[in-house]
Amino acid sequence: MILAPSILSADFTNLGRDIRKVVSAGAQWIHVDVMDGRFVPNITIGPLVVKSIRSVTGAYLDCHLMVADPDRYLEAFAQAGANGITVHAETCPHLHRTLTRIRELGCAPGVALNPSTPLGTIAYCLDVMDLILIMSVNPGFGGQTFIDAVVPKIAEAKALAAGRDILVEIDGGIGPGNLGMVLDQGVDVVVAGSSVFGSPDPEAAVREMFAIADSRRH
């Protein structure tokens, strides 16, 4: 399991401290939720914050662009230090072109799908993506309840990506109570926001999630 704590739930007055904590506890990625107030009903952060995060950690920065026109910002996030850039299929009329551009910028291209968006939307772009992000909440806010109906979508995404070097990521409402369920479906990357940064001890929360993942392998 790759664990990607989402800074959406972190303490922004101590962001560097919080990131160092979860990375020291074993988290391999940091998930960066970028929202524009147009595609989703919230506004969060931009490339300047990513640049600041890059200066305090060598962890993989998993930038999730929940924005209406992602093509405008690809270069800025790449230059800021993003390792992966994920765009929403719902916002990209020329998805193949967008993913190709992300790779040209030296980043790993990913595609996010809202709970109601079918996997068939990305079937003809598999050759230019490194990651499929399954949204298990409707994007826009942290701390939402997991949508159980998307569980089969995880295994379907794994089947779609079979034979390719594509990771399947889940984002939304994941915590110790349902982590095992999504891992059993074959998910590779788990985004966890409030269940990590919203806990009294984020480091302990990270270790607990890895302990659950280890137990599923035995």
C-alpha positions in Angstrom: 0.0 0.0 0.0 1.1 3.5 -0.8 -0.4 5.9 1.7 -1.0 9.5 0.6 -2.2 11.7 3.5 -4.1 14.7 2.2 -3.0 18.0 3.5 -6.6 19.3 3.0 -7.1 18.2 6.7 -3.7 19.3 8.0 -2.9 22.4 10.2 -2.0 25.0 7.6 -0.3 27.1 10.3 2.1 24.2 10.8 2.0 22.5 7.4 5.7 21.6 7.2 5.6 20.1 10.7 2.5 18.0 9.8 4.0 16.7 6.6 7.3 15.8 8.3 5.3 13.8 10.9 3.4 11.6 8.5 6.4 11.0 6.2 8.5 10.0 9.2 5.8 7.6 10.2 6.0 5.9 6.8 3.7 7.8 4.4 5.3 7.7 0.9 3.2 10.3 -0.8 1.6 13.6 0.1 -1.7 14.3 -1.6 -2.4 17.9 -2.5 -6.0 18.8 -3.2 -6.2 21.8 -5.5 -9.7 23.3 -5.8 -10.8 26.3 -7.8 -14.4 27.1 -6.6 -15.7 26.4 -10.1 -15.4 22.7 -10.7 -15.9 22.1 -7.0 -17.6 24.3 -4.4 -14.4 25.2 -2.5 -11.1 27.0 -3.0 -7.9 25.6 -1.5 -4.3 26.1 -2.7 -2.1 26.6 -5.8 1.4 26.2 -7.1 3.0 28.5 -4.5 2.0 26.2 -1.7 3.2 23.2 -3.6 6.6 24.9 -4.0 6.7 25.5 -0.3 5.9 21.9 0.4 8.6 20.8 -2.0 11.1 22.7 0.1 10.3 20.7 3.3 10.0 17.2 2.0 11.4 14.8 -0.6 8.2 12.8 -0.6 6.2 12.2 -3.8 3.8 15.1 -4.3 0.5 13.8 -5.6 -1.2 16.9 -7.0 -5.0 16.4 -7.6 -6.4 19.2 -9.8 -10.1 19.6 -9.1 -10.2 22.6 -11.4 -12.3 23.6 -14.4 -9.5 24.2 -16.8 -6.5 22.2 -15.7 -4.5 22.7 -18.9 -3.8 26.3 -17.8 -2.0 25.2 -14.7 0.0 22.1 -15.6 3.3 23.9 -16.2 3.0 25.9 -13.0 2.5 22.8 -10.9 5.2 20.9 -12.6 7.6 23.7 -12.0 6.5 24.0 -8.4 7.7 20.4 -7.8 4.8 18.1 -8.4 5.7 14.5 -9.0 2.3 13.4 -10.2 -0.5 15.6 -11.7 -4.0 14.1 -11.8 -6.8 15.8 -13.7 -10.5 15.1 -13.8 -11.9 13.4 -16.8 -15.0 15.5 -16.4 -12.9 18.7 -17.0 -10.8 17.7 -20.0 -12.4 17.7 -23.5 -9.1 16.6 -24.9 -8.0 14.2 -22.2 -5.3 12.3 -24.2 -3.7 15.6 -25.1 -3.7 16.8 -21.5 -2.2 13.6 -20.2 0.5 13.7 -22.8 1.4 17.2 -21.8 1.7 16.2 -18.2 4.2 13.5 -19.1 6.1 16.0 -21.3 6.5 18.2 -18.3 8.2 15.4 -16.4 5.3 14.4 -14.2 3.2 11.2 -13.8 -0.2 11.7 -15.5 -3.3 10.6 -13.6 -7.0 10.7 -14.3 -9.7 11.2 -11.5 -13.2 10.0 -11.9 -16.2 11.3 -9.9 -18.4 8.6 -8.2 -20.9 8.8 -11.1 -18.4 8.9 -13.9 -18.0 5.5 -15.7 -14.6 3.9 -16.2 -15.3 3.7 -19.9 -14.5 7.4 -20.1 -10.8 6.7 -19.9 -10.6 3.4 -21.8 -8.9 5.0 -24.8 -6.3 6.9 -22.8 -4.7 4.1 -20.9 -1.5 4.2 -22.9 -0.8 7.8 -21.6 -1.7 7.5 -17.9 0.1 6.2 -14.8 -2.7 6.5 -12.3 -6.5 6.1 -12.1 -8.0 7.9 -9.1 -11.4 6.6 -8.0 -13.3 9.3 -6.1 -15.3 7.7 -3.2 -16.9 11.0 -2.3 -18.1 13.8 -4.4 -15.1 16.2 -4.6 -15.0 19.5 -2.9 -14.7 19.0 0.8 -12.8 16.9 3.3 -14.3 14.7 6.0 -17.1 13.3 3.8 -18.7 9.9 4.1 -17.5 7.1 1.9 -19.9 6.1 -0.9 -20.2 2.4 -0.8 -21.5 2.1 -4.4 -18.0 2.8 -5.8 -16.4 -0.3 -4.2 -16.8 -2.5 -7.3 -15.3 0.3 -9.4 -11.9 -0.3 -7.7 -11.7 -3.9 -8.9 -13.0 -2.9 -12.3 -10.3 -0.2 -12.6 -7.7 -2.8 -11.7 -9.0 -5.1 -14.4 -9.0 -2.2 -16.9 -5.4 -1.5 -16.1 -4.3 -5.1 -16.2 -1.0 -5.6 -18.0 -0.1 -1.9 -17.8 2.0 0.0 -15.3 -1.0 1.9 -13.9 -1.7 2.5 -10.2 -5.3 2.6 -8.9 -5.9 5.2 -6.1 -8.9 5.8 -3.9 -9.8 9.1 -2.4 -12.6 10.1 0.0 -13.8 8.9 3.4 -11.0 6.3 3.9 -10.1 5.4 7.5 -9.2 2.3 9.6 -12.8 1.1 9.5 -13.0 0.7 5.7 -9.3 0.5 4.7 -9.3 -3.3 4.6 -12.3 -3.4 2.3 -10.7 -1.2 -0.4 -7.4 -3.0 -0.1 -9.2 -6.3 -0.7 -10.5 -4.8 -4.0 -6.9 -4.3 -5.1 -6.3 -0.6 -4.6 -2.6 0.5 -4.7 -2.7 4.0 -3.3 -4.9 5.2 -0.5 -5.6 8.9 0.2 -6.5 9.7 3.8 -7.2 13.2 5.0 -9.2 13.6 8.2 -8.5 10.1 9.4 -4.8 11.0 9.5 -4.5 14.8 10.0 -7.8 15.0 11.9 -6.6 12.5 14.5 -4.9 13.6 17.8 -1.8 11.7 16.7 -1.3 11.7 12.9 1.9 9.6 13.2 0.0 6.9 15.1 -2.8 7.1 12.6 -0.4 6.4 9.7 1.2 3.5 11.6 -2.3 2.0 12.3 -3.2 2.1 8.6 0.0 0.3 7.7 -0.6 -2.3 10.3 -4.1 -2.9 8.8 -2.5 -3.2 5.4 0.1 -5.6 6.7 -2.6 -7.8 8.3 -4.4 -8.2 4.9 -1.3 -9.7 3.3 -1.0 -12.5 5.9 
